[in-house]
């Protein structure tokens, strides 16, 4: 996982990371802090139409905090199934420029045209992921991936403990 140096990162990403750090620090409840994180991503980035965090629970991904125009029916996804499950299984970020061209895509919303899924790690183990849908084709790029990988590192400590 590479992280851009400050000069390569758009100012909006650096500002968002600083705001996210502050949001997490101000909220003592991890669940509420994770919800603040997805809310902030959704509010700050117009092309992030639906933002959710899935947490690993055994051999499944279970939907945690999310924000968007409507709920998804995919609240539990087996690891290895769909784009989300593929990212969890491989531990690599998945960028899907056209969901209709990717047979792994689990249809959630008629408006979704592209998706990015970024694994969340703890000690090299995938513990969750950030899933973002966009209503435009090719809405996400490598800059989004690098930014969201940094966000994933910030939200990793917020995973629910059982």
C-alpha angles and dihedrals in degrees: 000000000000125000122206118240114245094262091057095048118088112246090240090060093049091048091049092050091051091048091048092051089052093047092051093046092050096050115071094188110081093207092052091045091053090050090051089052094055091043091052093049091049094047097045100044116054094198092057096089099166122019125185142158120221118197124207113249111177107303094343140075112231121200114246125171118355142164131197144105093294144359122269122235088220099086094142121036125179112237106257094032122108126345091302093051091046092054091049092048096047099033090225131119114256121210114187111189093186117022091193089062095050114079091200093065115114104211112236107157133017089225096058114108102159140019141196123197120189121189120231114219137201114186093340093309121114106240099167145326145235112239120194128180125199130198092216127074112251092010095153133060141174090280090059089047094052092045093048091047087060090047089050090056090052095050097043093091089055096068114126115259118218 
